[in-house]
Amino acid sequence: MNQEEVLAWLAAHPYGEQDENGVDLSLLRANLKLTPEQRWLKHQRALRTILEVKRAGERTRLRRIASASS
């Protein structure tokens, strides 16, 4: 998908209040209502999720390599 297609898709599927760049202002406002500790905990949960997805991808890659060499 090129940039024009992405922009067309975003225009057809708006989400929340957006600025002229398409940034969802409602998400920014919601995060700013959180305390710094709440934002940090939210970040930690997201980071754990990302790292688990990365590990799952690595395990899958290693299994494919192992099965291809068998």
C-alpha positions, -999 to +999 in steps of 0.1 A: +000+000+000+015+033-010+012+066+009-018+078-013-037+046-006-030+048+031-042+084+032-073+075+012-080+046+036-076+068+066-099+094+052-126+068+046-121+053+081-117+082+105-112+074+142-116+099+169-110+136+166-080+142+143-058+171+136-048+181+101-021+154+100-045+126+110-032+124+146-060+111+169-063+139+195-087+118+216-059+093+223-035+121+233-060+136+256-068+102+272-032+096+278-027+130+293-055+123+318-034+094+332-008+099+359+029+095+350+028+062+369-003+050+349+014+060+316+045+041+326+026+010+335+007+012+302+040+014+284+054-016+303+024-037+294+028-027+257+065-034+258+059-069+273+034-076+245+058-065+218+087-085+232+065-116+234+054-112+198+091-108+189+100-140+208+071-159+191+083-148+157+119-159+165+107-193+177+087-197+145+117-187+124+139-212+142+114-240+138+111-233+101+149-234+097+151-266+117+124-283+096+139-271+064+173-286+073+157-320+083 
